[in-house]
Amino acid sequence: MVLVEDQSGVPCSITTSDPESSEPVVLLTFDSADHSTRLKRIYILFNAKHGINDYDSQMLVHLSSLLLDDKGLQRFTIQAIITKADMIPPLDGHVFLERTRKIILDAAPLCLPPIVTSAQMKPPFGIDTLRRNILGVC
């Protein structure tokens, strides 16, 4: 994991990589003195083909630990996205999704229910739901 800090020492990005994938996972955060720019939601993506591993759970726990401020107010929301739903075997789909939801909620109890997506399905599945979700935060 690589943690990058801004000039004042505030973490502004965290880069992690999944040992089973060559693709880095990057989480960008910021702390701005200008409160008109505010972090509202963090989207965390999980590839259905790989499921949720220990690194994913640790990231959820970490994000969950940052959710509440000193007054107990929620600073932002966490939205889980399960991608590549077409890679879930049809007979195992319901069991896989229920197990995945449980893992997410155990690690981050305030995480919003996951949005399940697949760009490969015809028509694409969950993409419109995800777009509406993003627009709802803006």
C-alpha positions as CSV (number, residue, x, y, z in Angstrom):
1,M,0.0,0.0,0.0
2,V,1.3,3.5,-0.9
3,L,-0.1,6.5,1.0
4,V,0.4,9.9,-0.5
5,E,0.0,13.0,1.6
6,D,-0.5,16.6,0.6
7,Q,1.7,19.5,1.7
8,S,0.0,19.7,5.0
9,G,0.4,16.0,5.7
10,V,-3.2,15.1,5.0
11,P,-3.6,11.8,3.2
12,C,-4.8,12.5,-0.3
13,S,-4.5,9.1,-2.0
14,I,-4.1,5.5,-1.1
15,T,-2.9,3.0,-3.7
16,T,-3.2,-0.7,-3.1
17,S,-2.8,-3.6,-5.4
18,D,-4.5,-7.0,-5.4
19,P,-1.9,-9.7,-5.4
20,E,-4.1,-11.8,-7.7
21,S,-4.5,-8.9,-10.2
22,S,-2.0,-6.8,-12.1
23,E,-4.4,-3.8,-11.9
24,P,-3.8,-1.4,-9.0
25,V,-6.8,-0.2,-7.0
26,V,-6.7,3.5,-6.3
27,L,-8.7,5.3,-3.7
28,L,-8.5,9.1,-3.9
29,T,-9.6,11.2,-0.9
30,F,-9.0,14.9,-0.1
31,D,-9.4,17.3,2.7
32,S,-10.1,20.8,1.5
33,A,-10.2,24.0,3.5
34,D,-12.9,25.1,1.0
35,H,-15.9,23.2,2.3
36,S,-17.8,23.8,-0.9
37,T,-15.8,20.9,-2.3
38,R,-16.8,17.9,-0.1
39,L,-16.4,14.2,-0.4
40,K,-19.9,12.8,-0.5
41,R,-19.6,9.1,-1.4
42,I,-16.8,6.6,-2.0
43,Y,-17.5,3.9,-4.6
44,I,-15.7,0.7,-4.0
45,L,-15.8,-1.9,-6.8
46,F,-15.6,-5.7,-6.4
47,N,-15.1,-8.0,-9.4
48,A,-17.7,-10.8,-9.1
49,K,-15.3,-13.2,-10.8
50,H,-12.8,-12.8,-7.9
51,G,-15.2,-12.2,-5.0
52,I,-14.2,-10.3,-2.0
53,N,-10.8,-11.1,-0.6
54,D,-9.0,-10.1,2.7
55,Y,-7.6,-6.9,1.2
56,D,-11.1,-5.8,0.1
57,S,-12.5,-6.5,3.6
58,Q,-9.6,-4.6,5.2
59,M,-10.3,-1.6,2.9
60,L,-14.0,-1.7,3.8
61,V,-13.1,-1.8,7.6
62,H,-10.7,1.1,7.1
63,L,-13.3,3.2,5.2
64,S,-15.9,2.4,7.7
65,S,-13.6,3.6,10.5
66,L,-13.4,7.0,8.8
67,L,-17.2,7.4,8.3
68,L,-18.1,9.2,11.5
69,D,-16.6,12.5,12.7
70,D,-15.9,13.4,16.4
71,K,-19.6,14.3,16.9
72,G,-20.9,11.0,15.5
73,L,-22.1,12.6,12.2
74,Q,-21.5,10.6,9.0
75,R,-18.9,12.4,6.8
76,F,-19.7,10.5,3.6
77,T,-21.3,7.3,2.4
78,I,-19.8,4.1,1.0
79,Q,-21.4,2.5,-2.1
80,A,-20.3,-1.0,-3.0
81,I,-20.5,-2.0,-6.7
82,I,-20.3,-5.6,-7.8
83,T,-19.0,-5.6,-11.4
84,K,-19.0,-8.4,-14.0
85,A,-22.1,-10.1,-12.6
86,D,-22.1,-12.1,-15.9
87,M,-19.2,-14.0,-14.5
88,I,-21.2,-15.5,-11.6
89,P,-22.4,-19.0,-12.4
90,P,-26.2,-18.9,-12.9
91,L,-26.9,-21.6,-10.3
92,D,-24.7,-19.9,-7.7
93,G,-25.9,-16.4,-8.3
94,H,-28.2,-15.9,-5.4
95,V,-25.9,-17.6,-2.9
96,F,-22.9,-15.6,-4.1
97,L,-24.7,-12.3,-3.9
98,E,-26.1,-13.0,-0.4
99,R,-22.6,-14.1,0.9
100,T,-21.1,-11.0,-0.7
101,R,-23.6,-8.7,0.9
102,K,-23.0,-10.3,4.3
103,I,-19.2,-9.8,3.9
104,I,-19.6,-6.2,2.9
105,L,-22.0,-5.4,5.8
106,D,-19.9,-7.3,8.4
107,A,-16.9,-5.1,7.4
108,A,-18.8,-1.9,6.8
109,P,-22.2,-1.9,8.5
110,L,-23.1,1.5,7.1
111,C,-22.2,0.7,3.5
112,L,-25.1,1.1,1.1
113,P,-26.5,-2.1,-0.4
114,P,-24.3,-3.1,-3.3
115,I,-25.3,-2.3,-6.9
116,V,-24.8,-5.3,-9.2
117,T,-23.6,-4.5,-12.7
118,S,-22.6,-6.2,-15.9
119,A,-21.7,-4.3,-19.1
120,Q,-21.4,-7.6,-21.0
121,M,-25.1,-8.6,-20.6
122,K,-27.5,-7.6,-23.4
123,P,-28.9,-5.1,-22.4
124,P,-26.3,-4.1,-19.8
125,F,-27.4,-4.8,-16.3
126,G,-27.2,-2.3,-13.4
127,I,-25.5,0.5,-15.4
128,D,-28.5,2.8,-15.4
129,T,-28.9,2.2,-11.6
130,L,-25.3,3.1,-11.1
131,R,-25.6,6.3,-13.2
132,R,-28.7,7.4,-11.3
133,N,-26.9,6.7,-8.0
134,I,-24.0,8.9,-9.1
135,L,-26.3,11.7,-10.3
136,G,-28.2,11.5,-7.0
137,V,-25.0,12.4,-5.1
138,C,-24.0,15.4,-7.3
